[in-house]
Amino acid sequence: MKQLGTALLLSFFLLGTTSCREKTTAEKVEDGIEEVGEELEDAGEAVEEEVEDATDGN
């Protein structure tokens, strides 16, 4: 029983320390690409709304 408790404690410690690691360069690049993609999508939607608004008046 003591070994089980030790194993659980160790696994929680390892999970906790690995989740706090810093991002790798690849992860940072991926996050940046996703952010740019989202911004482009938002800009495209804004342009679409402006075009719809401009054509509704005619």
C-alpha positions as CSV (number, residue, x, y, z in Angstrom):
1,M,0.0,0.0,0.0
2,K,2.9,2.4,0.8
3,Q,4.4,1.7,-2.7
4,L,1.1,2.6,-4.3
5,G,0.9,5.9,-2.5
6,T,4.5,6.7,-3.4
7,A,3.8,5.8,-7.0
8,L,0.8,8.1,-7.1
9,L,2.6,10.9,-5.4
10,L,5.5,10.6,-7.9
11,S,3.2,10.5,-10.9
12,F,1.3,13.6,-9.7
13,F,4.6,15.4,-9.2
14,L,5.9,14.4,-12.7
15,L,2.6,15.5,-14.3
16,G,2.7,18.8,-12.5
17,T,6.3,19.7,-13.4
18,T,5.9,18.7,-17.1
19,S,2.8,20.9,-17.6
20,C,4.7,24.0,-16.4
21,R,7.5,23.7,-18.9
22,E,8.2,26.5,-21.4
23,K,7.0,26.3,-24.9
24,T,9.4,25.1,-27.6
25,T,10.3,27.2,-30.6
26,A,8.1,25.0,-32.7
27,E,5.1,25.5,-30.4
28,K,5.7,29.3,-30.4
29,V,5.8,29.3,-34.2
30,E,2.6,27.2,-34.4
31,D,0.8,29.6,-31.9
32,G,2.0,32.6,-34.0
33,I,0.7,31.0,-37.2
34,E,-2.7,30.2,-35.6
35,E,-2.9,33.8,-34.3
36,V,-2.2,35.3,-37.7
37,G,-4.7,32.9,-39.3
38,E,-7.4,34.0,-36.9
39,E,-6.6,37.7,-37.5
40,L,-6.8,37.1,-41.2
41,E,-10.2,35.4,-40.8
42,D,-11.4,38.3,-38.7
43,A,-10.2,40.8,-41.2
44,G,-11.9,38.9,-44.0
45,E,-15.2,38.9,-42.1
46,A,-14.9,42.6,-41.5
47,V,-14.3,43.2,-45.2
48,E,-17.3,41.0,-46.1
49,E,-19.5,43.0,-43.7
50,E,-18.3,46.3,-45.2
51,V,-19.1,45.0,-48.8
52,E,-22.5,43.8,-47.7
53,D,-23.2,47.2,-46.0
54,A,-22.0,49.1,-49.1
55,T,-24.1,47.0,-51.5
56,D,-27.3,47.2,-49.4
57,G,-27.5,50.9,-49.9
58,N,-27.6,50.6,-53.7
